[in-house]
Amino acid sequence: MLSDNTIKPNIGYGKIEFGMDMERLAELVGEPEEIVSFDDDEELNIVVLHYWEQGFSVFMDGITRQVVAGIETEHPDAELYNTKIIGMSEEDALKFMKENGHENFDIEMEDSDKRYSFDKGMMDFFFVDGKLEYMNFGVLVDEEGNVETV
């Protein structure tokens, strides 16, 4: 069970660290409620582990060794830079991110939802009806499961 919901860009989420293997992840947070595999392409081998009750999902990536490469959370206690962010208004979230050094972002509409993508920290914020519904963040991982430094 994950008790620490601290988002650490380029590092991890609570006790979960980018580059961690599936076995270590299970030791820390238990078994997922759902596993979805995207391995249709030889160059894409992603497994998503959903921890619905704990309010997050983990994206495992790598061809020869799969490791934690991304995390998505909707947990109401998720904290970024010592501030709870889920439920923030779009305006407050943008101001907050700018105050924390994230000046550059892209905006994309997905149906009625809006996604803000921040290159620094590889973070995406997803807004529904003007409120931050969930966010994801991650790192780049090579075929061998090594975290690539940017």
N, C-alpha and C positions, 0 to 999 in steps of 0.2 A: 504494500500500500504506500502510495506516495503522499507524504505529509508536508513536503516543502514545495510550494508552487511558484518558486522564483525563476523567472525567465532570465537566462544568462546568454545573451547573443554570442554566437560563435563558440560557446562552451557547453550549454545544455539547459536542463530544466530540473530544478531541485537536485536530487541525487543522480539523475540520468545525465550522462555525458555523451556528447557526440563522439563517435568512434567505438563506442561500447558494443560488444557482441550480444546476441539474443539471449544467451545463457545468463550473462551477468545482469541484463535487463530484467529477466524473470526472477532472479534472486532478489532484486531490489523492489520490484513493484508487483510481482505475481504474474499469473497467466492472463493474457488478454481475453476479453469476451468474444472477440471476432478477429479473424485473420483474413485479409484480402491480398491476393498475390497478383502482380502485374508482371508476367514474364513472357509476354507474347513476342518480344523482340530480343534478339541475342544481345543487344546493347543496353537493354533496359531490364533490370531484374529487381523490382521494388516490391517489398512486402509491407503492408500497412497493418499494424497491430492496434486494434481499438480497445481502449480501456474506458468504455462508456460511463460506468459508474464513478470513475475517478476523474472524468472530465477532460481526457486527453487521448491523442493517438500518436503513435510513433511510426516513422517511415524508416524502414531498413533498406539500405542500398549497398551495392557492390556485387561483382560477378563471382569472384573466387571466394570472397569472405564478406558476408553481410554484416553491416554495422549500423548503428543509429546515425541517420543523416538528416532527419527532420522531425519536428514535433509540432503538433497542432493542439491548441487548448481553447476551451470555452469555460474553464473553471472560473467561478466568480472570484476566487481568491488569488488568481494568477497575478503576480506582481512583476512589473518591468521597471527598473530603476527605482525600486522601493515604493512603487505606486500601483494600486489595483487598477487595471485598465479595462477589463471586460465590463461593458455597459457604458463606457465613456461616450460622450457625444462626438460626432465627427470633428467639430470645431475644437473641442478640448483635446482630443487625441492628436490632432495635427499640431496644435500649439505645444503640447507635451513633448512630442517627438522632436520638434524644432529646438526646444529648450535643451534636449539631450543629444544634440549634434546630428540629427537626421534631417538635414535640409532638403535633400534630393529624393524625390519619389515619383512614381508613375501612377496614374489613375486608370482603372479599367472598369467598365460597367459589365456586370454579369446578371442578366435579366433586370430585376429591380434592385439588386445588391450592388454595392460599390466596393472595389478592392483597391487599397493603397499598397504599393510595393516599394519598400525601402531597400535600396541596394546594400547599404551599410548594415551588416547584421543579417542580411537575407531574410527580412521580415515582411510578411503580408498581413494587413489588417482587413477584415471583412465586415462591412457595415450593412445592417439591415434596418430599414426605417430610421436611418440616421444614428444608430447606436452600434458600438463595436460588439459584434456577436461572437466572433472568435478570431484567433490569429494563429499564424504558423511562422516558423523560423527554422533555419537549418544551416548546413554547411555543404560544400562540395566534397564528394567522395570518389576516389579512383576505383578501377576495377578490382584491385586487391583489398579494398575496404579501408584504405588510408585516407584520413581527413586531409584535404588539400588546404594549404594556407593561402590566403588571398593577399 
